[in-house]
Amino acid sequence: MRIRKIAGATAVAGGLIVMTAAPALAHVEVSPDSAAKGSDTTLTFQVPNEMDNANTVKIDLKLPSDHPFSSVSVLPQAGWTYQVTTTTLATPITADDGSSVTQAASEIVWSGGQIKPGEFGTFEISVGPLPDNVDSLEFPVVQSYDNGQDVSWIDPTVEGQPEPDHPAPVLHLTAAEGSNATSTDAATPTTSNNPAVSATVVKKETNNTLGIIALIVGGVGLILGAVALTRSRGGRAAQT
């Protein structure tokens, strides 16, 4: 929620003009902001207190419902308690060990602690595996203050459009490490599994061998020619 402060007041032409200045606002953010598809990762949500007259007392984090995680764990935060809500999946997912998962965490709520004005809090979870069929995941967050106000960090960020006032934290998913190994191998065939390449190599080797033989034969021919020429000149000299 945007809070405007009165920066000053000046009487102009018999009237009072109130000037306001909006403070620089921080967003709820996730760190890191990118991770490899198919990996397990630890996510830290940084939550700032944007009010100067109230404390943040509850954080409600929604996990992606369309791409549930088979594994979710929470790092305890000093002064806070947490509750994890699970949901029965319409379609079971497979865990890393091959077992079928029919329930997945859908929401985590931290309460009991405080984030005072001018401070921020961090909330850490471990999730996985990350999906491999999407490029990003959103994590909507509702931040509650002890004055009864809620701030919903749930707005989607659309590429090419201005950032919304209260964007949901976004985790960008990158290609898994080594995912292009197959295409690289295919682009560099070996003679053991590519007949065309093998034939080309054999042909090159044959050409090289023939070239060497030709050089040897040619060298021998030069030597024999030189010897014959020497003998011929010797014979003529003896006759004279």
C-alpha positions, -999 to +999 in steps of 0.1 A: +000+000+000+013+034-009+017+059+019+021+095+010+038+120+033+032+157+034+064+173+022+055+209+028+029+236+025+031+270+008+005+297+006+001+307-031-023+333-042-042+332-010-045+294-012-027+265+005-011+240-018-002+206-002+028+189-019+032+152-015+061+129-022+058+091-025+086+073-008+107+047-026+088+014-021+104-020-019+086-051-031+084-086-017+111-104-036+124-139-040+161-148-040+176-162-061+153-150-089+163-178-112+170-216-109+175-245-132+145-266-143+141-299-126+163-289-097+157-286-060+164-251-047+162-230-016+141-198-019+143-168+004+114-143+004+124-108+016+095-089+030+099-051+038+076-031+062+064-002+041+043+014+069+057+039+095+029+033+120+023-005+120+041-038+123+039-067+099+025-096+118+016-123+092+030-135+059+008-157+037+027-174+009+008-193-019+027-220-037+021-226-075-011-248-077-007-256-114+029-269-109+030-284-074+062-294-056+066-330-044+089-317-017+086-286+005+103-278+038+105-246+059+134-231+077+123-220+112+124-183+117+132-169+152+101-154+168+077-168+142+056-199+139+045-214+106+017-236+093+018-255+060-015-263+042-015-293+019-039-300-010-050-333-026-038-333-062-062-341-090-033-357-108-006-374-087+030-364-093+062-385-091+088-377-065+125-380-070+126-415-055+099-426-080+070-427-055+036-413-062+027-380-045-010-374-040-008-343-017+014-313-020+019-281+000-002-252-014+002-225+013+026-215+041+016-189+068+040-173+092+026-155+122+035-146+158+065-124+149+069-088+140+086-068+112+088-032+125+088+000+105+120+005+086+129-032+089+124-063+067+121-100+073+133-131+055+114-164+051+132-194+037+119-226+022+133-255+001+112-268-028+116-292-056+118-305-081+111-274-102+090-280-133+107-284-167+078-273-189+074-236-179+098-207-178+087-190-146+067-195-114+048-169-094+045-169-056+016-146-044+021-132-010-004-114+014+013-092+040-008-084+071-002-055+095-013-051+132-035-022+122-058-045+103-045-037+068-034-063+043-011-057+013-015-083-015+016-089-036-003-109-062-003-089-094+012-107-124+041-091-142+035-090-180+064-087-203+064-054-223+040-037-198+048-015-168+055-032-135+024-034-114+022-017-080+022-050-061+039-077-082+040-112-071+075-126-066+086-144-097+111-172-100+126-176-136+134-211-147+165-217-168+175-247-189+189-275-168+227-279-168+239-303-195+205-302-213+223-294-247+248-323-244+228-345-267+225-319-295+263-311-292+271-348-296+248-351-326+265-321-342+299-338-339+295-373-352+322-399-348+335-424-372+322-453-351+286-445-357+285-426-390+292-446-421+295-416-443+321-400-421+339-433-418+341-436-456+354-401-459+381-407-433+391-440-450+393-422-483+415-395-468+438-420-452+440-439-486+449-407-504+475-399-479+491-434-482+492-432-520+508-398-518+536-411-495+542-441-518+543-417-548+569-396-531+590-427-522+589-440-558+597-406-572+627-403-549+640-437-559+636-428-595+657-397-591+684-416-574+685-443-601+685-416-628+714-398-612+734-431-609+727-439-646+738-405-657+770-407-638+779-441-653+771-428-688+795-399-684+822-421-669+820-444-700+824-416-725+854-402-707+871-436-708+866-439-746+883-405-753 
